Amino acid sequence: MNEPPPAVTDHAAERMADRRISAEAIRAALDYGRRVYTRGAVVYGLGRKEVLRAAREGIDLSEYEGVQVISKNDEVVLTVYRNHDFRGLRPGLGRKRQRGWRRVG
């Protein structure tokens, strides 16, 4: 986790400052977060499961839980935010697939 984060857009730098998200938090999300490809970008998210997995390896990421990073081609960070709701980042679950019974006919 000693690498610097990739290039950051002016927008992302503003969001980092506004939301008090550090470069270390971004690096942690890129290194340990789940990765979901959506709409031409990559979303990295550090949720509860990723924090627990890192803790088993002796790495404390608890202060970064909820950090999500939007990146373009893993080269440029477009924006960053905190969101503890990771339902939108579950693989295979989209708006088209819903739970429950559906009436046929």
Stockholm file with secondary structure:
# STOCKHOLM 1.0

chainA/1-105         MNEPPPAVTDHAAERMADRRISAEAIRAALDYGRRVYTRGAVVYGLGRKEVLRAAREGIDLSEYEGVQVISKNDEVVLTVYRNHDFRGLRPGLGRKRQRGWRRVG
#=GR chainA/1-105 SS CCSCCCEECHHHHHHHHHHTCCHHHHHHHHHHSEEEEETTEEEEECCHHHHHHHHHTTCCCGGGTTEEEEEETTTEEEEEEECCCCGGGSTTCCSSCCCSCCCCC
#=GC SS_cons         CCSCCCEECHHHHHHHHHHTCCHHHHHHHHHHSEEEEETTEEEEECCHHHHHHHHHTTCCCGGGTTEEEEEETTTEEEEEEECCCCGGGSTTCCSSCCCSCCCCC
//
